[in-house]
């Protein structure tokens, strides 16, 4: 074992001990927060609750009432025949409900049905006011619905249809009640997020814990006082706290100065899969896995917030983009975790996986989409419980995680750990990175691009050619990895034709992948260019370099969705600059890769997807990682990008076109 391997093993042991210490600390923190959560929740619900609604004396939460009226002796209100009293989060258990009611003067009385969704009684209600006492239960979620249904009467002097007259309603629990399960489970998460935010506060450590304890006690006290008066939902509370925790962590994160250590044009040796490579792989997993998991959870949380408040966001969304819909709250968990990430092009990939390609004459034929991603969906379709949505998302997430691991390993070899980690984080917080977590082919394309460059840097030409062939069957620009492979091969052999070996034939594999797809089209559609013909439905075709900026500037001044257009212009400008810097400052394989892969989107007439198509140009993020060396600039860039990412997620899960 050489000196370098011994140092790496020693460093890995240090990481192990540090990781074990952090893991033990996390378990201790979770245990303390769990115990404190139980104390808080028990303190709220151990006290018997009593709620009084005096009709007319103050605002009440009883629906189905006419305007309250007041006379010298008491205040009251008439129902419209169907009145309900909703007490959310009151707690599970049994309650005594007392009502003072009667039928209006001039009516002879009648029968009223009073009760909850599971228990109800029939009462004979006379004209005179009486007090009725009932024993009613709350549901399993700790909510209580008390319904009062009665016949209506129309008096000669009143045009309204009047039900019973209500003077007051009182509800009292039979001792302590049990808290709702969702409150019991979400309280430790809320406290954990509050502790993360508190840890970033620039104050002395000894003051942070008392502040957290006082804040949690204040929240518990407020919830106790207003218990049963408002509905508590975990998503609207956890999502903003999670976003605040991530932003606070990014703002407080300090980074060392980053200096590239690679001389342009140099090659790396052909490293075999040894213990050294295994240690590097484990190091990549340790650095990439936490940020990948945090990114995925953040997408779910923000997406859940957007779906929960879909109706409230809809008018605001209309000023940013087109289409979209208002998401219902039924099957909420499935929408947050799965169906919310199946939008637009994802439906075409699923239709190909299930039913194959459609006729070319059909409007918006799915032959415009390349086959590798839907083929992989079809392969794991039985393993995903025959849920095509789960299969599509599983492929996307596995491919993206593999892409991040390869990217981190590639950049640590060519540059340093700081550049590698920053590039991964920038890719994750980029405003359209949520497409990596959706049922799109971006994740697979990125994995194959990074894999091809990784193989070229290792001088594994056949592996690079295979990656290029798969890439050419995933996205049309993927065939352009062939000239990158050719130039890199010649550069590594010092541009000497005599040094060329049969491995140079790997350059032909990417065009071969495209030719196989074109042969399939020729056999089925009698033309090898069916995918290009189908693109006409989207008005997507090759255009001159100035066509896209002209369309963007024109749309900026004429379209209602100018914020989205402005964002597209900023992306268009920034990635031109980043691509030029990559060509000038990075090794040739990096610069040529980003230049050729981003050339087709920039020469396309379809400008609406540019913020998504630039995602596979990973060398641009390497340059951005080098430019954001100063801590204040890093915090500014990541914070702005993360906030824009949140806006993009809110729009996307609600079905609006983002990219």
N, C-alpha and C positions, 0 to 999 in steps of 0.2 A: 504494500500500500504506500503510495507516494505521499509527499508532504501536503499536496493540495487536497487529496482525499481525506487525510487525517484532520485537516483544518475544517473541511466541510462537515465531517462527522461530529467534531467538537461543537461547531456552530449549531448543528441540528440538535445536539443534546441540550445546548443552552435554550434553543427554541422550545424543546420538549418541556424542560423544567419551567420555563416562563409560561408556556401554554397551560401546563398542569396547574401552576399557581393561579393563573387567571381563571381557569375552569373552576377550581375550588372556590375562588372568590365569587364567581358568578353564582355557583350553587348556594353559597352562604347568603348572598344578596337576595336571591329568589326565595330562599327559605324565610328570611326576615320579612321580606315584603309580603309573602303569603300569610305569615302569622299576623302581621299588622293589618292586612286586608280583612282577615277574619274578625279581628277585634273591632275594626271600624264598622263592618257590615253588621256584626252582632250588636254593637252599640246603637245602630240605627233601628234595627228591627226588634230588639228585646223589649223596647218600650211600647206598651199598648198604644195604639193609634186611635184618635177620635177626630172626625171631620164633621163640621157643621156647615150646612148651606142654608142661611137665612135669606129666603127669597125677597129681593127688593131692598134689603139693607146694605148689601155689597154685591160685588160681581160674583156670579155663580158659574159653575161649569156644567150646568144641566142644559142639554140641548132639547129643542122642541117646545120652548116656552114663548109665549107672547111677552110683550113689554110689561115689566113689573108695575104694579099699582100699589098705592099707599093710601090708607085711610087712618083716622085718628087712633085706632086700636092696634093695627098690625099692617104689615106689608105682605104682598102675595103676588102670584102670577098664575095665569091659566095655561094649561098645556094645549097643544093642538091635537091631542089624542094619542100621540106617540112620543113620549119624552124619555130621554135616556140620561143617566148619570154615569160618566166614565171616570174611574179612579185608577190611573195607570201606576204600576209599581207599588201598590199598596201592601203587597205581601200575600203569600199563600196562607190559607187558613179560613176560619169561619168568623163572620161578623154579625153584629146585631144592627139592623137598619130600623130606624124609627122615622115615620112620616106623619106629618099633620096635613090632612087634605080632606076635601069634600067637593061635592058637585056645586055648580053656581046656583045662585038664587033664581027661582023660576023653573029649575029642573027638578025632576022627581027623584033623582038619584040613579044609580045603576051599578053595573059590575065592572070592576077594574082588575086587570091582570098585572101583577107586580112580581118581579123576580129577576134572576140572572139568566145566562145562556143555558144553564143546566137545571136550575131550580126555579119554580114560580108557583104562586098561589093566586087564588081567585078571591077577591074581596067584595063584599056588599058595601058600597059607599053611599051614605045618605047625603042629604043636602047640607046638614050641619057638619062643621069641622070636627074631625076626630083624629086621635093619634093611633097609628097602627105600628106594631112591632113585629119584625120578621127576622128569621135566622137565614142568612145567605152566605154562600161560599165565593171565594175568588178562584180564578182559573189557575192552571199550572204555571203560567208566566207571571203570576202575581197581580193580574189586572182584574178589576171588578166592574162589570157592566150591570147597572140596575135600571131595568126598563119598566115604564109605567104606561100601559096601554088601556085606553078607556073609550067608550063611545063619546061622540061629540054632540053638542046641542047648540042651536042658533037661537039666541034670544031676540025678541022683537026690536029692542033698542041697540043691538050689537050685530054688525055684519060678519063677525068672526065665527068660526066653528070652534066652540069652546069644549075642552075636555074637563079634567078635574082641576080644582083649585089647589095649589100648593102653597103652604105657609112656610114650612121649613123641612129639611131632611137632615138626619143625623146618622152617622155610621161610627160604630165602636167595635174594636176587635175583642175577641175572647182571649185576652192575655197576649203573649208574644206571638208574632207571626214569623214565618220562614221567608227569607229573602228569595227573590227570583234567581234562577240558576244563571242566567246571562249576566246579572249584576255580580254574582259571586265569582264568576270566571273572569270577567273583564276588569274588576277592581285591581288585582295584582298587575295586570298589563298597564293600566293607567298609572299606577304608582311607579312602575318600572320606567315608563317614558318620562314621567315627571322627574325621577331621579337622574335620568340621562340629561335632561335639560338643565337641572340644577347643578350637575357636575361641570357644566360649561360656563356657569356664572363666575365672573371675575370677583370672587370674594374668598375669604378665608375658609378653609375646609371645615373648621369646627362650627361655622355658622350654617353650612349647607344642610346638614341633617336636621337641626331644629327648624329651619325654614321649610324643609320638606314635610316634617311632621305637623307643623302648624298649618301649612297649606292643605294637607290631607284632612286634618281635623275640621278646618273651616269648610271644606267641600262636604264632609259628612254631616256637619251641623246644618248647612244650607239644605242639603237633601232631606234631612230629618224634618225641618220646618215646612218644607214644601212637598213632602211625601204624599203621593196620590194626586198631585195637582198638575204634573207634567210627565210625559212619557220619557223614560230613559232608554236610549238606544246606544249600543256599544260603538257602532261604526262612526257616527258623527263626532264622538268624543275621542276615540282612539286615533282616527285618521289625522286630524290637525296636530295632535300631540306627536304623532310619529313623524310628520313632516317637520315640525319644529325641532324635534330631536336630531334629525338628519342634518338640517340646515345649521343648527348650533354646533354639531360635531364637525361639519365641514369648515365652519368659520373659525373654530378654535384649533384646527389641525395645522401643525407646523411641519414643514418639509425641509430637508436638507438641500443645499445647493446641488444642482444636477448638471454634470458636465459630461457630454458624450465622450466615450473612450474609444471609438472606432475610427480608424482612418478610412476615408472613402475608397471603396474599391477592393479592400482586402477581403480575403476568404477565410472561412473557418474550417478547421479540419473535419474530416468525416468521422464524427463521434459515434461509437457503437453503443449499444444498449448495455452498459455496465452498471456497477453499483453506483458510480458517479452520476450517471444519467438518472438512475432511480431516485437518488437523493435530490437531484434537481427537480424531478417530477413531484416529489412529496413537498418540496419547498413551494413550488408553484401552486399546488393544491391549498397549502396553508394560507397563502396570500390572496388567492383568487376566490376561494369558496366563501369566506365571510362576506365580502362585498357583493358577490353574486347573490347570495341568499338575502342580504339586506335590500338589494335592488329589487328582487322579485317580491318581497314582502311589501316594500314601499309601493310598488305598482298595484298590488292587490288592495292596499289600504286606500290609496288615492282613487283607484277605480271604484271601490265600494262607496266612497263618499260621493263620487259623481253620479253613481247609479241611484243612491238613496235620495239625493236632491236633484234628480233628473228634471222634474217639472220646474223647479226654481231656476235651474241653469239654462233651460231651453231658450227663453227670450234672449239671454246674453249670448248664447251660442249662435243664434241667428245673425248676430252682427259680426260674427267672425268667419263663418263658413256656411256651406249649403247643406241641404238634406238633414239627416238626423231624425231622431224620434225621442219620445218620452218613454223611458223605461219604467215598467211596472215593478212593484216591490214583491210580487209573488216569485217564488223560487229564487230568492235573493242570493243565497250562497252559491247556487249554480251559475248565476249571472256574473257574480264577482270573480269566481275562480275559473270559469270556463267560457260560457257563451258570450260574455262581454268582450272577449278577445277574438271572437270570430266575426270579423267585419269585412265588407267589400271583397277584395281579392281572395280572402280566405275561403269564401263560399265556392269560388271557381276551383281552387285546389281540392276542396272536399268533393265536388262533383266529379272531377277527374278520377280521384281515388276510388270512388264508389261506382261510377257509371262509365268511365272512360271519356274520350274526347267526343265532342259534339260535331254535328255537320258544319261545314264551313259556311253554308248559306244561312245558318242561324244567327240572329242578331247577338252581338257580343259573344261570339264563339269562344269556348275555352281553349281552343288550339293555340291561342296567343300565349299560353303559359307553358313553360318548359316542364319536362316530365319527371325529373329525379325526385323532387320533393313529394309529389302525389304518389309516386311509386313506393317510397319509403313509408308513407302513411298507410298505404294498402298492405304493406308487409306486416306492420305491427298492429293493424286493425283488430285481428282476433285477440291479441294480447291486451288490448285496451278495453276489454269488455264489449267489443263491437260498438264503441262510441267513437265515431270518426273525429269528433272535436277533441277528445282526449288524446287520440293518436297523433293528430296534427300538432297539438301543443307540446306533447312529449318529445317529438322529433325536434321541434324548434328549440326547446330548452336544453336538450342534450347536446345539440349542435352548437348552441351559443356557449355553453359551459366549456365544451372542448375547444372552441375558438379562443376563449379567454385564456385557457391553460396554455395553448400553443403560443398565443401572442405574448404572454408573460415570459415564457421560456425563451422565445425568440429574442425579445428585447433585452432580457438580462444578459444574454450572450453577446449581443451586438452593442449594447450601451451599458446601462447599470440598473440596479434594482429600483432606484428612484424614478427613472424615466419609464420603466416598465409598469410600475404600480400606478403612476399618474396617468399614463395612457389608458390603462384599463378603467380607471375611475372616470376619466373624461368620456370614454366611450359609453359608460353606463349612464352618466347623467346628461348625455346629449339629448336635446329636446325631442328627438324622434326615436330614441333607443327603445321605446316601448314596443316597436315593431319586432324586436328580437324576442319579446315575450308573447307575441301574437302568432296566429297561424299563418305566417308569411314565410317566404323562402329566404329572407334576409339572413337569418341565423345560419342556415346551411351554406349559403354563398360565402359568408364571412369565414366560416370554418374552413372551407375549401381554399379560399384565397390565402389565408394565413398558413394553412398547411402546405400549399404549393411553395410559398416564399420560404417557409421553414425548411422544406426539403431542398430547395435550391441553395440555401445558405449552408446546408450540410453536404452539398454535392451529391445528393441522392436523386439523380436525374429521372430515373424511371418512376420513382414515387411522385416527383413533381409533375411528371407527365400524366400520371393517373389522376392526381388531384385536379389538374387542368381539364382532363377529359370529363370528369364528373362535374366540374364547374361549368363547362360548356353546355351540359345538359340541365343545368339549374337556372342560369341566367344567360341571356344572349351576349352581354359583354365579356362573359367568361372565356370565350374563344380567344380573346386578345391576350390571354396569359401566355399563349404560344410564342409571340415575339419577345416577351419578357424572358421566357425560358431560353430562347435561342441566344439572345444578347448576353444573358448571364453565363451561359455555357461557354460562349466564345471568350468572354472576359476572363473567366477562371482559367481558360487555356491560353491566356495571353495573346489572343487573336491570331494564333498560329493554326493554319488549316491542317498541317501535318499532325497536330496533336489531337485532332478530332477522332473520337472512337464511336463504335456503334451506339453508345448511349445517347448520342446526339439525336437519334431517331425518336427519342421521347418527345421532341418538339412536335411531332406529327400527331400525338395523342389528343390534344385539345381540339384541333380541327376534325379529327376522327369522331369525337363525341358529338359534335354538331352535325356531321354528315350522317350519322346513324339516325338522329332525330329527323333530319330532312328526308332520308330514305323512307322512314315510316310515313311521313306526310305524302310523299310521292305515291306510295302504294295505296294509301287510303283516300287521298284528296286529288290525286293526279297532278299535283304540283309540289315541288320541294319547298315552296315559299308560302305555304298556307299560314304559318304563324305571322308573317309580315302582312299578308292580306287581311287577317283578322284584326290586326292593330288599327286598321282604318276606322273601325267602329269607335275607337277612342281618339280619333284624329291624331294618332301618334305616328310620325314619320320622320325621316332624316331631314334636317333643316340646316340653314347656314348659321355660322357661329353667333351672328348678331340677332337672330330671330327670337331666341328666348329672352334676352334682356329687353328687347323692344316690346314684346308681349307683356312682360312683367311691369315695365314702366307705364305702359298704356293702361293696364288693368289697375294699377295703383291709383290712378286718377279718375277712373270711371266705375269701378266696382265697389259694392257696399262692403265686401270682406277685405278691406284694405289692410287690416292688421296681419292677416295670413299672408297676403301678397308681400307686405313689407318684410315679414320673416323669411319668405322665399328669396327675396332680393339679398338680404343679409347673408343667407347661406350661400347663394350664388357667388357673391363677392368674396366671402371668407375662404371658401374652398378653392377659389382660383389662387388666392394668395398663399394658402397652405400648400397647395400642389406645387407651385413654383418654388417655394422654400424647400419642399421635399426633394425636388429635382436637383436643387443647388447644394443642399447640405447633407442629405442622407446618402447612403450607399446606392449605387445605380439601380439595384433590383427594387429598392423601395420607391425611388422616384419614378421609375418606369412603370411600376405596378399601379400607383395611384393615378398617373397621367393617362394611361391607356384605359383603365377601368372606369374612370370618370368622364372620359371623352364621349362615349355614346349618350349618357344623360344630358351632357351639355350641348350636344348637337341634335337633341330631340325637340320636337315641337310640343311635347307634353311636359310643361313646366310644373304641374301640380304635384308631381311625385319626386321632384329633385331632392327635398330634405330627407327623403327615405333612401333614394338611390346612392347618396354619398356615404351611407353607413359602411359600405364594404371598402371604402378607401382608407384603410387603417393607418397608412403612413401619415396622413394628414393629422391624425390624433397624436402621433409620435412627435411631430413638429410642434403641435399645440402644447404637449407636455414639456417640451424644451423651452417654449416661450413663457410659460407660467412658472418661472423659477421663484419669483418673489412671493412670499406668503400672502401679502395683501392682494396681489393680482390673482393668485390661485383661488383665494376665497371669493373674490369678486366673480371670476369666471364660472366656478362651480356653482355658486349660489344662483346666479342669473340663469344658468343652464338648467339647474334643477327646478327652479320655479317655472320656467317655460315647459319643462318636461311634465310638470303637474298639470298645466293648462292643456297640453296635448293629450294627456291621459283622460282628463275630464271630457274632452270633446270626442275622443276615439271610442270610448266605451258606450257613449250615447249614440253612436252610429254616424257621427259627422266626419266628413272627408278632411283628413289632416295631411296625408302625403302618399 
